[in-house]
């Protein structure tokens, strides 16, 4: 029989452990990708392809950092074949071909980003690209939040897309941010033209970009490392419905808007997360040392 009070202490400890994972505390994400654990019960966070023999294997967050991954790759490179959706919605990012896969292990060493040297996967600026399932069919860009951690290698290129939800090169409904000729550009857009388009000076540091649209803010607002960059009105725009273009690192693996740099984490909510923004950002910045 447990000593008096032990059970309640264990319960409190379980709650603390659970809520230390960002998606356990800030629930309702429609898609979430990271090389760390974001939610209790998550096992594998990534499927890696080993370059020397094209073998594939799944890895947990702890296996990425405890040497299990690099023991498996040996002195070879390892590439991201699949980013598992940790939201529980099954919106996994599956790379279409070997040539489009971002790199995670370089000659036997896990790539890292930022002051805290956390694992990150690298897009080559040529054609690396991760499509993000079909979840954009359920997203409405009038009521949406996204949080992303990235570190560009090159901010001078014409256009270098980091995240796109919905939309297409032809100008459908879209929500994206990218580096463009030395700037970081954020767009909340209807058919044909941006409804709101912001620019700020881009840098080669590890960054957290938050983008929120909804009634609480009364519009659309991007944040760079916790600082608001401006705001714009939310117009009546139908749901994002071009699921083939929900992506990380470019558009369709064609080299269009190809991102050159590292990514570590992307979380998307199909809702206005204004009330939780500072808490979500605090969890992310504390972990990554941003």
C-alpha angles and dihedrals in degrees: 000000000000118000115262111281097013094107093054091047090052090049091053090048090051091052091050091048092048097048092048086076108081099227092048090059100034101040132186103060113158093203135005131178127183144135089235126067111268101175137029114257094032114133118173117027099181142018112219130201116214109222101215097058105007091241116158130213138167121237135194122223092258092049089058091059104030097064098261093112096047092044087058095046094041110190091334132103121263125206134199108252096166134013107204118224106238094192090083093241096107096237094145121177105231117184113226100219141005093253092060098051120116115231122250102167122042115197092329099319126104112238115240138193137203136007093305092053094228119172117273138171122236129226113206100218090239112076110324109138139163118201111210105220122251101301095114088078087073097046127099112198090211090067109032143115132194134181123193137176117205143149118208120215093195124026096169099076121109095253130351115179120211103174133005126179113190124334134084141228086269091066110260125154106308146170117194149136130208145156114261126181094326096323135099106229127199122192133188104182149179127202110317104351140042114263088198124015123176132184131192132165111283123221139192094241128107106273140188114215119191121188121187133177126178150095095288091065092033089230145358123321134176123204128198113204090337097312119116113235098195138292140253138193121267110233127199102273125163119240120292101261109168098096095171090071100051098114154140125233103007144339121293097328089279096120091255109141090350112188119227110202149045131308128191110169143009125181123180128191123189089218145060106279097183092124092053100035099102092045093049091046091047092054091049098044093046091053097045097036092235 
